[in-house]
Amino acid sequence: VADLLQQLLTSPIGRQITQTLSLPTPPELRRYEPGQALLPGPALVVGARGGAVRGPITSILTAAGVEVVDAHVDTDSGPADGTDPQRFAAVIVDATGIERSEDLGQLHDLLHPVVKRVLASGRIVVLGRPPEDAADPSARAAQRALEGLTRSLGKEAREGTTVQLVEVVAGAEADLGAALRFLLSARSAYVSGQVLRVGRAPAGAADASDWHRPLADQVAVVTGASRGIGAAIARVLARDGAHVVCLDVPAQGDALQRVANEVGGTTLQLDITAADAPQRLVDHLRDRHGGVDVVVHNAGITRDRTLANMERSGWDAVIAVNLTAPERIDDELLRTGTLREGGRIVCVSSMAGIAGGKGQTNYAASKAGLIGHVEALAPQLAERGGSINAVAPGFIETDMTAAMPVAPREFGRRMNSLSQGGQPVDVAEAIAFFAAPAAVACNGNVLRVDGQHLIGA
Ligand SMILES: NC(=O)c1ccc[n+]([C@@H]2O[C@H](COP(=O)([O-])OP(=O)(O)OC[C@H]3O[C@@H](n4cnc5c(N)ncnc54)[C@H](O)[C@@H]3O)[C@@H](O)[C@H]2O)c1
């Protein structure tokens, strides 16, 4: 969908109006292309005292061909000879050693001189520990403080720079690769102000041999794949090497076939709310592919009304598609072992499921329920060497959001740290990240792809 306002705002006259009205000008975000370098410039790696992940980070970056600057930067004014200070595509801060609130000042000292030296579409990643794993109350408070720092710095960042916190479980330092690469790469263009947790990868978990085709030889099924975000997910999973089974209702058959042809995949026409849908899906996957490696629950509907004006049928339809169907399908996939050992499930939740939405009691209930589903199944998936995670999109440019009235649409589009709506591909990239075998150390996460909403949660 052409974003006319964006074009207007980035024209010279538009920029003037924007400044007068103090509307943020949307920066152009660096997005992923196959073969692209992980970072378009050097990465600065710094650490607070006692940190444990600087070494592993440096190894990951070096293996990825990134130039690592591991030096103390204590001024933002640059070299004494008047040359421009060096600028960085990423700044990575090891804060795992922070154990008391008094230690937090080190983060000010490490970040203050360099925040203005980050290039456009830059990346700032802070690494800490899960606060609840802390040995004592002061360590827990200090680690929890990292979240406030990260979320605020995300709101201060300019020119498409994103800021994230990665909570690394002790002993999982060697399993950081997939998460760190995703957050540094252009694949995470529309993810900011988020907390991602990395646990210990199950024994025997795959190392990625090819980071540009992490899904080679994998079979994935995507529900609601005929259009919008689902079609983008099918494209990105196929680009990353997967055979994609594109699933949608029979009424979407033609559009579904077009997507499947485009991505070299196959189709399955199925209403996921049908009583026999889980069984039919299992039969299809077993007969044609002997099982499945990646399941993406993307199909979703809205029936927005305030609760006072909502019919029971509107409530039931939304819960049935968005929540009950994924629950029943996952039960059957797990019960029958159709989801192969090490398999990954990714659920498409929504910002509404986290922050709530006016007129969306049914929708938000379904999407919050999906997060509960992810949390409940995460231990089971870990036992099987796999994972289940949720991706929660904010305002994404699709037919659904194009149909919104102008005022709430423009409001939704602009009111985030990146001052623009996301693209379906941005959601798809986050899903592809969780779908990759090398990312199984990330389990039970809810990752927002929302440019960091400025209001609500
Ligand atoms: N667009 C956004 O801004 C946004 C924001 C947050 C979350 N989401 C979520 O992302 C997902 C995709 O959204 P979208 O904007 O692409 O929507 P969309 O309406 O364009 O696509 C949804 C697809 O799901 C299919 N579907 C619906 N009911 C089905 C059923 N019973 N069985 C099989 N398929 C069914 C539809 O036919 C359609 O192809 C949804 O879960 C939605 O809730 C979207």
The ligand as an SDF file (V2000), in Angstrom:
LIG
                    3D

 44 48  0  0  0  0  0  0  0  0999 V2000
   -1.9710   -6.1900   10.0520 N   0  0  0  0  0  0  0  0  0  0  0  0
   -1.6150   -5.8380   11.2650 C   0  0  0  0  0  0  0  0  0  0  0  0
   -1.3050   -4.6760   11.5250 O   0  0  0  0  0  0  0  0  0  0  0  0
   -1.5760   -6.8760   12.3560 C   0  0  0  0  0  0  0  0  0  0  0  0
   -1.2170   -6.4590   13.6310 C   0  0  0  0  0  0  0  0  0  0  0  0
   -1.1390   -7.3800   14.6540 C   0  0  0  0  0  0  0  0  0  0  0  0
   -1.4100   -8.7130   14.4090 C   0  0  0  0  0  0  0  0  0  0  0  0
   -1.7770   -9.1230   13.1740 N   0  0  0  0  0  0  0  0  0  0  0  0
   -2.0320  -10.5550   12.9950 C   0  0  0  0  0  0  0  0  0  0  0  0
   -1.2840  -11.0380   11.8930 O   0  0  0  0  0  0  0  0  0  0  0  0
   -1.9720  -12.1210   11.2790 C   0  0  0  0  0  0  0  0  0  0  0  0
   -2.1360  -11.8510    9.7840 C   0  0  0  0  0  0  0  0  0  0  0  0
   -2.8060  -10.6130    9.6220 O   0  0  0  0  0  0  0  0  0  0  0  0
   -3.0700   -9.9100    8.2030 P   0  0  0  0  0  0  0  0  0  0  0  0
   -3.1250   -8.4640    8.4310 O   0  0  0  0  0  0  0  0  0  0  0  0
   -2.1540  -10.4500    7.1920 O   0  0  0  0  0  0  0  0  0  0  0  0
   -4.5860  -10.4150    7.9460 O   0  0  0  0  0  0  0  0  0  0  0  0
   -5.3470  -10.8400    6.6130 P   0  0  0  0  0  0  0  0  0  0  0  0
   -6.7950  -10.7560    6.9370 O   0  0  0  0  0  0  0  0  0  0  0  0
   -4.8440  -10.1050    5.4270 O   0  0  0  0  0  0  0  0  0  0  0  0
   -4.9330  -12.3900    6.4480 O   0  0  0  0  0  0  0  0  0  0  0  0
   -5.3850  -13.3910    7.3080 C   0  0  0  0  0  0  0  0  0  0  0  0
   -5.4690  -14.6910    6.5420 C   0  0  0  0  0  0  0  0  0  0  0  0
   -5.9640  -15.7090    7.4190 O   0  0  0  0  0  0  0  0  0  0  0  0
   -6.8950  -16.4920    6.7100 C   0  0  0  0  0  0  0  0  0  0  0  0
   -7.8630  -17.1520    7.5910 N   0  0  0  0  0  0  0  0  0  0  0  0
   -8.8370  -16.5600    8.3250 C   0  0  0  0  0  0  0  0  0  0  0  0
   -9.6040  -17.4900    8.9310 N   0  0  0  0  0  0  0  0  0  0  0  0
   -9.0800  -18.6980    8.5890 C   0  0  0  0  0  0  0  0  0  0  0  0
   -9.4640  -20.0390    8.8820 C   0  0  0  0  0  0  0  0  0  0  0  0
  -10.5110  -20.3170    9.6610 N   0  0  0  0  0  0  0  0  0  0  0  0
   -8.7220  -21.0480    8.3610 N   0  0  0  0  0  0  0  0  0  0  0  0
   -7.6480  -20.7800    7.5680 C   0  0  0  0  0  0  0  0  0  0  0  0
   -7.2740  -19.5220    7.2450 N   0  0  0  0  0  0  0  0  0  0  0  0
   -7.9780  -18.4820    7.7450 C   0  0  0  0  0  0  0  0  0  0  0  0
   -7.5950  -15.5010    5.7900 C   0  0  0  0  0  0  0  0  0  0  0  0
   -8.2540  -16.1400    4.7220 O   0  0  0  0  0  0  0  0  0  0  0  0
   -6.4360  -14.6270    5.3580 C   0  0  0  0  0  0  0  0  0  0  0  0
   -5.8110  -15.1110    4.1980 O   0  0  0  0  0  0  0  0  0  0  0  0
   -3.3040  -12.2530   12.0070 C   0  0  0  0  0  0  0  0  0  0  0  0
   -3.1920  -13.2600   13.0050 O   0  0  0  0  0  0  0  0  0  0  0  0
   -3.4800  -10.8940   12.6550 C   0  0  0  0  0  0  0  0  0  0  0  0
   -4.2790  -10.9560   13.7970 O   0  0  0  0  0  0  0  0  0  0  0  0
   -1.8770   -8.2320   12.1330 C   0  0  0  0  0  0  0  0  0  0  0  0
  1  2  1  0
  2  3  2  0
  2  4  1  0
  4  5  1  0
  4 44  2  0
  5  6  2  0
  6  7  1  0
  7  8  2  0
  8  9  1  0
  8 44  1  0
  9 10  1  0
  9 42  1  0
 10 11  1  0
 11 12  1  0
 11 40  1  0
 12 13  1  0
 13 14  1  0
 14 15  2  0
 14 16  1  0
 14 17  1  0
 17 18  1  0
 18 19  2  0
 18 20  1  0
 18 21  1  0
 21 22  1  0
 22 23  1  0
 23 24  1  0
 23 38  1  0
 24 25  1  0
 25 26  1  0
 25 36  1  0
 26 27  1  0
 26 35  1  0
 27 28  2  0
 28 29  1  0
 29 30  1  0
 29 35  2  0
 30 31  1  0
 30 32  2  0
 32 33  1  0
 33 34  2  0
 34 35  1  0
 36 37  1  0
 36 38  1  0
 38 39  1  0
 40 41  1  0
 40 42  1  0
 42 43  1  0
M  CHG  2   8   1  16  -1
M  END
$$$$
